[in-house]
Amino acid sequence: MDKKPSKKKFHVGENETIDQCLARMEQEGYQPVRRMEEPVFQETETNGIKDIQPFGRIIVFEGKFSGKTEH
């Protein structure tokens, strides 16, 4: 039997909802204890002037192993 790490990070996939990510965490036996959001920026250039614009975000959940897994 494999021992699971006590904490694990789960990234919300590009075509995945937050609910789907949370369900995936629960299936692996983890409960969310922290939510983090990281901004993603895109650099554009117009007439030789560089500009950085917000492009999106990455959502990451930190899960704590609860010992309960669904099969």
C-alpha positions as CSV (number, residue, x, y, z in Angstrom):
1,M,0.0,0.0,0.0
2,D,1.4,3.4,-1.0
3,K,1.8,6.1,1.6
4,K,0.3,9.4,0.4
5,P,2.0,12.7,1.2
6,S,0.2,14.6,3.9
7,K,-0.1,17.7,1.7
8,K,-0.5,18.0,-2.1
9,K,-1.1,20.8,-4.5
10,F,-3.9,20.5,-7.1
11,H,-4.0,22.9,-10.1
12,V,-7.3,23.6,-11.7
13,G,-6.9,22.5,-15.3
14,E,-7.5,24.7,-18.3
15,N,-10.7,22.9,-19.2
16,E,-11.7,22.0,-15.7
17,T,-14.1,23.7,-13.3
18,I,-13.3,24.3,-9.6
19,D,-15.9,21.8,-8.6
20,Q,-14.3,19.1,-10.8
21,C,-10.9,19.8,-9.2
22,L,-12.4,19.6,-5.7
23,A,-14.0,16.3,-6.7
24,R,-10.7,15.0,-8.0
25,M,-9.1,16.0,-4.6
26,E,-11.8,14.1,-2.7
27,Q,-11.3,11.0,-4.9
28,E,-7.6,11.0,-4.0
29,G,-8.5,11.4,-0.3
30,Y,-7.5,15.1,0.2
31,Q,-9.5,18.0,1.7
32,P,-8.9,21.5,0.6
33,V,-7.2,23.7,3.2
34,R,-6.0,26.6,1.1
35,R,-6.8,28.3,-2.2
36,M,-4.2,30.3,-4.1
37,E,-4.5,32.4,-7.2
38,E,-1.6,33.4,-9.4
39,P,-2.0,36.0,-12.1
40,V,-0.8,35.3,-15.7
41,F,0.4,38.2,-17.8
42,Q,0.9,38.6,-21.5
43,E,3.5,40.9,-23.1
44,T,2.3,42.8,-26.2
45,E,4.1,45.3,-28.4
46,T,2.4,48.1,-30.3
47,N,4.5,50.5,-32.4
48,G,7.7,49.5,-30.6
49,I,6.1,50.0,-27.1
50,K,6.0,47.0,-24.9
51,D,3.0,46.6,-22.6
52,I,2.2,43.9,-20.1
53,Q,-1.5,43.1,-19.7
54,P,-3.3,40.6,-17.3
55,F,-4.1,37.5,-19.4
56,G,-5.7,35.1,-16.9
57,R,-5.1,33.3,-13.6
58,I,-4.0,30.0,-12.3
59,I,-6.0,28.5,-9.4
60,V,-4.2,26.1,-7.0
61,F,-5.7,24.3,-4.1
62,E,-3.5,22.8,-1.3
63,G,-5.0,19.6,0.1
64,K,-4.4,17.8,3.3
65,F,-4.7,14.0,3.3
66,S,-7.7,12.9,5.2
67,G,-7.3,9.1,4.7
68,K,-10.7,8.8,3.0
69,T,-10.7,7.8,-0.6
70,E,-13.6,7.1,-3.0
71,H,-13.3,4.3,-5.5
